[in-house]
């Protein structure tokens, strides 16, 4: 998946971090909350659907994607994997 670097404005990631599952989940969340239609296309609907239950999203955004995919509503717990110590100041 091609990363839109403009969506990383408030973090600094190492090349190794960009390859992790934790980053992938964080990035999909960022695309759904701040990305464009082009970003959503780049991530892909299959990746969004597969990740949706694990993503921490605002209710309106979660409700839209659950409706879009015909999924029952689920409330995930806040994942600890979203912690990145290199957040830009």
Backbone as XML, in Angstrom:
<?xml version="1.0"?>
<chain id="A" units="angstrom">
  <residue number="1" name="UNK">
    <atom name="N" x="0.850" y="-1.166" z="0.000"/>
    <atom name="CA" x="0.000" y="0.000" z="0.000"/>
    <atom name="C" x="0.899" y="1.234" z="0.000"/>
  </residue>
  <residue number="2" name="UNK">
    <atom name="N" x="0.582" y="2.159" z="-0.859"/>
    <atom name="CA" x="1.333" y="3.413" z="-0.963"/>
    <atom name="C" x="0.903" y="4.348" z="0.167"/>
  </residue>
  <residue number="3" name="UNK">
    <atom name="N" x="1.873" y="4.908" z="0.872"/>
    <atom name="CA" x="1.612" y="5.786" z="2.009"/>
    <atom name="C" x="1.573" y="7.241" z="1.544"/>
  </residue>
  <residue number="4" name="UNK">
    <atom name="N" x="0.509" y="7.945" z="1.910"/>
    <atom name="CA" x="0.416" y="9.381" z="1.657"/>
    <atom name="C" x="1.128" y="10.084" z="2.813"/>
  </residue>
  <residue number="5" name="UNK">
    <atom name="N" x="2.324" y="10.569" z="2.577"/>
    <atom name="CA" x="3.138" y="11.188" z="3.632"/>
    <atom name="C" x="2.471" y="12.433" z="4.220"/>
  </residue>
  <residue number="6" name="UNK">
    <atom name="N" x="1.568" y="13.056" z="3.485"/>
    <atom name="CA" x="0.865" y="14.227" z="4.015"/>
    <atom name="C" x="-0.006" y="13.863" z="5.221"/>
  </residue>
  <residue number="7" name="UNK">
    <atom name="N" x="-0.392" y="12.594" z="5.340"/>
    <atom name="CA" x="-1.207" y="12.156" z="6.471"/>
    <atom name="C" x="-0.376" y="11.877" z="7.723"/>
  </residue>
  <residue number="8" name="UNK">
    <atom name="N" x="0.936" y="11.988" z="7.608"/>
    <atom name="CA" x="1.828" y="11.700" z="8.736"/>
    <atom name="C" x="2.368" y="12.981" z="9.359"/>
  </residue>
  <residue number="9" name="UNK">
    <atom name="N" x="1.645" y="14.089" z="9.212"/>
    <atom name="CA" x="2.161" y="15.401" z="9.588"/>
    <atom name="C" x="2.589" y="15.504" z="11.054"/>
  </residue>
  <residue number="10" name="UNK">
    <atom name="N" x="2.003" y="14.733" z="11.938"/>
    <atom name="CA" x="2.289" y="14.904" z="13.360"/>
    <atom name="C" x="3.117" y="13.774" z="13.964"/>
  </residue>
  <residue number="11" name="UNK">
    <atom name="N" x="3.654" y="12.898" z="13.134"/>
    <atom name="CA" x="4.488" y="11.790" z="13.589"/>
    <atom name="C" x="5.730" y="11.679" z="12.725"/>
  </residue>
  <residue number="12" name="UNK">
    <atom name="N" x="6.757" y="11.114" z="13.321"/>
    <atom name="CA" x="7.960" y="10.736" z="12.569"/>
    <atom name="C" x="8.105" y="9.231" z="12.719"/>
  </residue>
  <residue number="13" name="UNK">
    <atom name="N" x="8.069" y="8.520" z="11.619"/>
    <atom name="CA" x="8.179" y="7.066" z="11.636"/>
    <atom name="C" x="9.482" y="6.638" z="10.997"/>
  </residue>
  <residue number="14" name="UNK">
    <atom name="N" x="10.098" y="5.631" z="11.576"/>
    <atom name="CA" x="11.275" y="5.037" z="10.943"/>
    <atom name="C" x="10.784" y="4.142" z="9.807"/>
  </residue>
  <residue number="15" name="UNK">
    <atom name="N" x="11.673" y="3.791" z="8.911"/>
    <atom name="CA" x="11.306" y="2.886" z="7.816"/>
    <atom name="C" x="10.847" y="1.539" z="8.366"/>
  </residue>
  <residue number="16" name="UNK">
    <atom name="N" x="11.441" y="1.090" z="9.479"/>
    <atom name="CA" x="11.030" y="-0.175" z="10.093"/>
    <atom name="C" x="9.599" y="-0.085" z="10.627"/>
  </residue>
  <residue number="17" name="UNK">
    <atom name="N" x="9.263" y="1.038" z="11.262"/>
    <atom name="CA" x="7.908" y="1.220" z="11.793"/>
    <atom name="C" x="6.868" y="1.210" z="10.680"/>
  </residue>
  <residue number="18" name="UNK">
    <atom name="N" x="7.220" y="1.746" z="9.525"/>
    <atom name="CA" x="6.274" y="1.790" z="8.408"/>
    <atom name="C" x="5.894" y="0.403" z="7.918"/>
  </residue>
  <residue number="19" name="UNK">
    <atom name="N" x="6.659" y="-0.608" z="8.280"/>
    <atom name="CA" x="6.407" y="-1.973" z="7.821"/>
    <atom name="C" x="5.625" y="-2.804" z="8.835"/>
  </residue>
  <residue number="20" name="UNK">
    <atom name="N" x="5.287" y="-2.251" z="9.986"/>
    <atom name="CA" x="4.650" y="-3.030" z="11.043"/>
    <atom name="C" x="3.127" y="-3.077" z="10.892"/>
  </residue>
  <residue number="21" name="UNK">
    <atom name="N" x="2.533" y="-4.093" z="11.495"/>
    <atom name="CA" x="1.076" y="-4.207" z="11.519"/>
    <atom name="C" x="0.474" y="-3.065" z="12.342"/>
  </residue>
  <residue number="22" name="UNK">
    <atom name="N" x="1.153" y="-2.673" z="13.391"/>
    <atom name="CA" x="0.679" y="-1.568" z="14.211"/>
    <atom name="C" x="0.555" y="-0.291" z="13.381"/>
  </residue>
  <residue number="23" name="UNK">
    <atom name="N" x="1.562" y="0.001" z="12.566"/>
    <atom name="CA" x="1.494" y="1.176" z="11.702"/>
    <atom name="C" x="0.363" y="1.022" z="10.688"/>
  </residue>
  <residue number="24" name="UNK">
    <atom name="N" x="0.224" y="-0.161" z="10.118"/>
    <atom name="CA" x="-0.823" y="-0.395" z="9.121"/>
    <atom name="C" x="-2.200" y="-0.059" z="9.698"/>
  </residue>
  <residue number="25" name="UNK">
    <atom name="N" x="-2.477" y="-0.538" z="10.914"/>
    <atom name="CA" x="-3.757" y="-0.251" z="11.558"/>
    <atom name="C" x="-3.903" y="1.253" z="11.829"/>
  </residue>
  <residue number="26" name="UNK">
    <atom name="N" x="-2.828" y="1.866" z="12.329"/>
    <atom name="CA" x="-2.853" y="3.304" z="12.594"/>
    <atom name="C" x="-3.101" y="4.075" z="11.301"/>
  </residue>
  <residue number="27" name="UNK">
    <atom name="N" x="-2.410" y="3.676" z="10.233"/>
    <atom name="CA" x="-2.526" y="4.398" z="8.967"/>
    <atom name="C" x="-3.935" y="4.257" z="8.378"/>
  </residue>
  <residue number="28" name="UNK">
    <atom name="N" x="-4.519" y="3.081" z="8.455"/>
    <atom name="CA" x="-5.890" y="2.911" z="7.952"/>
    <atom name="C" x="-6.836" y="3.813" z="8.742"/>
  </residue>
  <residue number="29" name="UNK">
    <atom name="N" x="-6.658" y="3.883" z="10.049"/>
    <atom name="CA" x="-7.463" y="4.794" z="10.864"/>
    <atom name="C" x="-7.271" y="6.233" z="10.406"/>
  </residue>
  <residue number="30" name="UNK">
    <atom name="N" x="-6.040" y="6.627" z="10.164"/>
    <atom name="CA" x="-5.742" y="7.993" z="9.723"/>
    <atom name="C" x="-6.390" y="8.267" z="8.367"/>
  </residue>
  <residue number="31" name="UNK">
    <atom name="N" x="-6.340" y="7.317" z="7.462"/>
    <atom name="CA" x="-6.976" y="7.492" z="6.151"/>
    <atom name="C" x="-8.479" y="7.685" z="6.322"/>
  </residue>
  <residue number="32" name="UNK">
    <atom name="N" x="-9.106" y="6.876" z="7.170"/>
    <atom name="CA" x="-10.558" y="6.976" z="7.337"/>
    <atom name="C" x="-10.978" y="8.256" z="8.055"/>
  </residue>
  <residue number="33" name="UNK">
    <atom name="N" x="-10.100" y="8.825" z="8.857"/>
    <atom name="CA" x="-10.457" y="10.043" z="9.590"/>
    <atom name="C" x="-9.969" y="11.325" z="8.931"/>
  </residue>
  <residue number="34" name="UNK">
    <atom name="N" x="-8.903" y="11.250" z="8.117"/>
    <atom name="CA" x="-8.325" y="12.463" z="7.535"/>
    <atom name="C" x="-7.998" y="12.347" z="6.049"/>
  </residue>
  <residue number="35" name="UNK">
    <atom name="N" x="-8.156" y="11.174" z="5.487"/>
    <atom name="CA" x="-7.728" y="10.955" z="4.115"/>
    <atom name="C" x="-8.743" y="11.381" z="3.069"/>
  </residue>
  <residue number="36" name="UNK">
    <atom name="N" x="-8.309" y="11.285" z="1.832"/>
    <atom name="CA" x="-9.146" y="11.603" z="0.676"/>
    <atom name="C" x="-9.692" y="10.314" z="0.073"/>
  </residue>
  <residue number="37" name="UNK">
    <atom name="N" x="-10.556" y="10.469" z="-0.901"/>
    <atom name="CA" x="-11.064" y="9.314" z="-1.641"/>
    <atom name="C" x="-9.909" y="8.532" z="-2.259"/>
  </residue>
  <residue number="38" name="UNK">
    <atom name="N" x="-8.915" y="9.242" z="-2.760"/>
    <atom name="CA" x="-7.744" y="8.573" z="-3.351"/>
    <atom name="C" x="-6.995" y="7.746" z="-2.305"/>
  </residue>
  <residue number="39" name="UNK">
    <atom name="N" x="-6.880" y="8.252" z="-1.086"/>
    <atom name="CA" x="-6.232" y="7.499" z="-0.011"/>
    <atom name="C" x="-7.018" y="6.228" z="0.307"/>
  </residue>
  <residue number="40" name="UNK">
    <atom name="N" x="-8.341" y="6.342" z="0.365"/>
    <atom name="CA" x="-9.190" y="5.173" z="0.624"/>
    <atom name="C" x="-9.011" y="4.146" z="-0.488"/>
  </residue>
  <residue number="41" name="UNK">
    <atom name="N" x="-8.989" y="4.599" z="-1.738"/>
    <atom name="CA" x="-8.770" y="3.672" z="-2.856"/>
    <atom name="C" x="-7.423" y="2.978" z="-2.738"/>
  </residue>
  <residue number="42" name="UNK">
    <atom name="N" x="-6.394" y="3.711" z="-2.338"/>
    <atom name="CA" x="-5.055" y="3.134" z="-2.222"/>
    <atom name="C" x="-5.001" y="2.073" z="-1.123"/>
  </residue>
  <residue number="43" name="UNK">
    <atom name="N" x="-5.653" y="2.322" z="0.000"/>
    <atom name="CA" x="-5.692" y="1.337" z="1.085"/>
    <atom name="C" x="-6.490" y="0.113" z="0.642"/>
  </residue>
  <residue number="44" name="UNK">
    <atom name="N" x="-7.611" y="0.345" z="-0.003"/>
    <atom name="CA" x="-8.433" y="-0.750" z="-0.511"/>
    <atom name="C" x="-9.561" y="-1.133" z="0.428"/>
  </residue>
  <residue number="45" name="UNK">
    <atom name="N" x="-10.701" y="-1.445" z="-0.155"/>
    <atom name="CA" x="-11.875" y="-1.796" z="0.639"/>
    <atom name="C" x="-11.675" y="-3.080" z="1.431"/>
  </residue>
  <residue number="46" name="UNK">
    <atom name="N" x="-10.969" y="-4.038" z="0.866"/>
    <atom name="CA" x="-10.744" y="-5.300" z="1.574"/>
    <atom name="C" x="-9.936" y="-5.065" z="2.852"/>
  </residue>
  <residue number="47" name="UNK">
    <atom name="N" x="-8.890" y="-4.257" z="2.775"/>
    <atom name="CA" x="-8.076" y="-3.964" z="3.959"/>
    <atom name="C" x="-8.897" y="-3.217" z="5.009"/>
  </residue>
  <residue number="48" name="UNK">
    <atom name="N" x="-9.746" y="-2.303" z="4.563"/>
    <atom name="CA" x="-10.588" y="-1.560" z="5.503"/>
    <atom name="C" x="-11.547" y="-2.512" z="6.199"/>
  </residue>
  <residue number="49" name="UNK">
    <atom name="N" x="-12.205" y="-3.352" z="5.438"/>
    <atom name="CA" x="-13.165" y="-4.289" z="6.042"/>
    <atom name="C" x="-12.481" y="-5.238" z="7.014"/>
  </residue>
  <residue number="50" name="UNK">
    <atom name="N" x="-11.330" y="-5.763" z="6.632"/>
    <atom name="CA" x="-10.622" y="-6.700" z="7.501"/>
    <atom name="C" x="-10.143" y="-6.039" z="8.789"/>
  </residue>
  <residue number="51" name="UNK">
    <atom name="N" x="-9.848" y="-4.764" z="8.747"/>
    <atom name="CA" x="-9.293" y="-4.056" z="9.903"/>
    <atom name="C" x="-10.348" y="-3.361" z="10.753"/>
  </residue>
  <residue number="52" name="UNK">
    <atom name="N" x="-11.526" y="-3.179" z="10.240"/>
    <atom name="CA" x="-12.517" y="-2.300" z="10.866"/>
    <atom name="C" x="-12.768" y="-2.607" z="12.339"/>
  </residue>
  <residue number="53" name="UNK">
    <atom name="N" x="-12.883" y="-3.861" z="12.712"/>
    <atom name="CA" x="-13.187" y="-4.212" z="14.107"/>
    <atom name="C" x="-12.076" y="-3.802" z="15.064"/>
  </residue>
  <residue number="54" name="UNK">
    <atom name="N" x="-10.852" y="-3.664" z="14.572"/>
    <atom name="CA" x="-9.725" y="-3.312" z="15.430"/>
    <atom name="C" x="-9.422" y="-1.813" z="15.455"/>
  </residue>
  <residue number="55" name="UNK">
    <atom name="N" x="-10.086" y="-1.036" z="14.631"/>
    <atom name="CA" x="-9.770" y="0.388" z="14.517"/>
    <atom name="C" x="-10.536" y="1.215" z="15.543"/>
  </residue>
  <residue number="56" name="UNK">
    <atom name="N" x="-9.865" y="2.210" z="16.107"/>
    <atom name="CA" x="-10.501" y="3.164" z="17.011"/>
    <atom name="C" x="-10.930" y="4.358" z="16.169"/>
  </residue>
  <residue number="57" name="UNK">
    <atom name="N" x="-12.242" y="4.459" z="15.910"/>
    <atom name="CA" x="-12.778" y="5.479" z="15.010"/>
    <atom name="C" x="-13.879" y="6.275" z="15.685"/>
  </residue>
  <residue number="58" name="UNK">
    <atom name="N" x="-14.072" y="7.528" z="15.283"/>
    <atom name="CA" x="-15.245" y="8.274" z="15.738"/>
    <atom name="C" x="-16.517" y="7.524" z="15.321"/>
  </residue>
  <residue number="59" name="UNK">
    <atom name="N" x="-17.555" y="7.625" z="16.133"/>
    <atom name="CA" x="-18.785" y="6.866" z="15.906"/>
    <atom name="C" x="-19.366" y="7.081" z="14.511"/>
  </residue>
  <residue number="60" name="UNK">
    <atom name="N" x="-19.400" y="8.306" z="14.031"/>
    <atom name="CA" x="-19.998" y="8.575" z="12.719"/>
    <atom name="C" x="-19.241" y="7.865" z="11.602"/>
  </residue>
  <residue number="61" name="UNK">
    <atom name="N" x="-17.923" y="7.847" z="11.696"/>
    <atom name="CA" x="-17.120" y="7.186" z="10.664"/>
    <atom name="C" x="-17.291" y="5.677" z="10.762"/>
  </residue>
  <residue number="62" name="UNK">
    <atom name="N" x="-17.245" y="5.130" z="11.987"/>
    <atom name="CA" x="-17.454" y="3.686" z="12.172"/>
    <atom name="C" x="-18.835" y="3.276" z="11.661"/>
  </residue>
  <residue number="63" name="UNK">
    <atom name="N" x="-19.857" y="4.037" z="12.021"/>
    <atom name="CA" x="-21.216" y="3.707" z="11.590"/>
    <atom name="C" x="-21.326" y="3.689" z="10.073"/>
  </residue>
  <residue number="64" name="UNK">
    <atom name="N" x="-20.695" y="4.653" z="9.405"/>
    <atom name="CA" x="-20.737" y="4.668" z="7.945"/>
    <atom name="C" x="-20.141" y="3.397" z="7.376"/>
  </residue>
  <residue number="65" name="UNK">
    <atom name="N" x="-18.933" y="3.012" z="7.801"/>
    <atom name="CA" x="-18.270" y="1.839" z="7.221"/>
    <atom name="C" x="-18.977" y="0.545" z="7.595"/>
  </residue>
  <residue number="66" name="UNK">
    <atom name="N" x="-19.541" y="0.462" z="8.799"/>
    <atom name="CA" x="-20.328" y="-0.723" z="9.148"/>
    <atom name="C" x="-21.561" y="-0.805" z="8.252"/>
  </residue>
  <residue number="67" name="UNK">
    <atom name="N" x="-22.210" y="0.331" z="8.006"/>
    <atom name="CA" x="-23.348" y="0.356" z="7.093"/>
    <atom name="C" x="-22.895" y="-0.044" z="5.690"/>
  </residue>
  <residue number="68" name="UNK">
    <atom name="N" x="-21.815" y="0.528" z="5.212"/>
    <atom name="CA" x="-21.317" y="0.266" z="3.867"/>
    <atom name="C" x="-21.055" y="-1.222" z="3.653"/>
  </residue>
  <residue number="69" name="UNK">
    <atom name="N" x="-20.443" y="-1.864" z="4.634"/>
    <atom name="CA" x="-20.115" y="-3.282" z="4.506"/>
    <atom name="C" x="-21.228" y="-4.197" z="5.004"/>
  </residue>
  <residue number="70" name="UNK">
    <atom name="N" x="-22.321" y="-3.635" z="5.516"/>
    <atom name="CA" x="-23.425" y="-4.448" z="6.018"/>
    <atom name="C" x="-23.056" y="-5.227" z="7.270"/>
  </residue>
  <residue number="71" name="UNK">
    <atom name="N" x="-22.249" y="-4.608" z="8.133"/>
    <atom name="CA" x="-21.766" y="-5.271" z="9.344"/>
    <atom name="C" x="-22.570" y="-4.832" z="10.557"/>
  </residue>
  <residue number="72" name="UNK">
    <atom name="N" x="-22.682" y="-5.716" z="11.556"/>
    <atom name="CA" x="-23.323" y="-5.284" z="12.809"/>
    <atom name="C" x="-22.406" y="-4.301" z="13.536"/>
  </residue>
  <residue number="73" name="UNK">
    <atom name="N" x="-22.990" y="-3.474" z="14.362"/>
    <atom name="CA" x="-22.194" y="-2.494" z="15.106"/>
    <atom name="C" x="-21.364" y="-3.203" z="16.169"/>
  </residue>
  <residue number="74" name="UNK">
    <atom name="N" x="-20.117" y="-2.804" z="16.266"/>
    <atom name="CA" x="-19.213" y="-3.347" z="17.277"/>
    <atom name="C" x="-18.448" y="-2.193" z="17.887"/>
  </residue>
  <residue number="75" name="UNK">
    <atom name="N" x="-18.192" y="-2.275" z="19.168"/>
    <atom name="CA" x="-17.429" y="-1.224" z="19.843"/>
    <atom name="C" x="-16.073" y="-1.795" z="20.244"/>
  </residue>
  <residue number="76" name="UNK">
    <atom name="N" x="-15.015" y="-1.432" z="19.536"/>
    <atom name="CA" x="-13.697" y="-1.975" z="19.878"/>
    <atom name="C" x="-13.140" y="-1.316" z="21.135"/>
  </residue>
  <residue number="77" name="UNK">
    <atom name="N" x="-12.195" y="-1.997" z="21.732"/>
    <atom name="CA" x="-11.476" y="-1.382" z="22.838"/>
    <atom name="C" x="-10.333" y="-0.577" z="22.259"/>
  </residue>
  <residue number="78" name="UNK">
    <atom name="N" x="-9.893" y="0.420" z="22.971"/>
    <atom name="CA" x="-8.802" y="1.263" z="22.468"/>
    <atom name="C" x="-7.522" y="0.437" z="22.451"/>
  </residue>
  <residue number="79" name="UNK">
    <atom name="N" x="-6.904" y="0.296" z="21.292"/>
    <atom name="CA" x="-5.716" y="-0.555" z="21.190"/>
    <atom name="C" x="-4.467" y="0.114" z="21.755"/>
  </residue>
  <residue number="80" name="UNK">
    <atom name="N" x="-3.662" y="-0.667" z="22.437"/>
    <atom name="CA" x="-2.383" y="-0.168" z="22.939"/>
    <atom name="C" x="-1.363" y="-0.055" z="21.824"/>
  </residue>
  <residue number="81" name="UNK">
    <atom name="N" x="-1.611" y="-0.703" z="20.696"/>
    <atom name="CA" x="-0.635" y="-0.740" z="19.610"/>
    <atom name="C" x="-0.512" y="0.592" z="18.889"/>
  </residue>
  <residue number="82" name="UNK">
    <atom name="N" x="-1.340" y="1.577" z="19.221"/>
    <atom name="CA" x="-1.256" y="2.861" z="18.540"/>
    <atom name="C" x="-0.241" y="3.792" z="19.182"/>
  </residue>
  <residue number="83" name="UNK">
    <atom name="N" x="0.468" y="3.337" z="20.166"/>
    <atom name="CA" x="1.456" y="4.181" z="20.825"/>
    <atom name="C" x="2.716" y="4.254" z="19.979"/>
  </residue>
  <residue number="84" name="UNK">
    <atom name="N" x="3.074" y="5.460" z="19.591"/>
    <atom name="CA" x="4.309" y="5.691" z="18.855"/>
    <atom name="C" x="5.092" y="6.757" z="19.608"/>
  </residue>
  <residue number="85" name="UNK">
    <atom name="N" x="6.246" y="6.404" z="20.175"/>
    <atom name="CA" x="6.990" y="7.363" z="20.984"/>
    <atom name="C" x="7.614" y="8.503" z="20.187"/>
  </residue>
  <residue number="86" name="UNK">
    <atom name="N" x="7.650" y="8.412" z="18.881"/>
    <atom name="CA" x="8.310" y="9.428" z="18.061"/>
    <atom name="C" x="7.350" y="10.482" z="17.539"/>
  </residue>
  <residue number="87" name="UNK">
    <atom name="N" x="6.275" y="10.704" z="18.245"/>
    <atom name="CA" x="5.322" y="11.732" z="17.819"/>
    <atom name="C" x="6.041" y="13.071" z="17.735"/>
  </residue>
  <residue number="88" name="UNK">
    <atom name="N" x="5.856" y="13.759" z="16.635"/>
    <atom name="CA" x="6.508" y="15.062" z="16.433"/>
    <atom name="C" x="5.967" y="16.066" z="17.442"/>
  </residue>
  <residue number="89" name="UNK">
    <atom name="N" x="6.809" y="16.950" z="17.868"/>
    <atom name="CA" x="6.392" y="17.963" z="18.857"/>
    <atom name="C" x="5.574" y="19.046" z="18.206"/>
  </residue>
</chain>
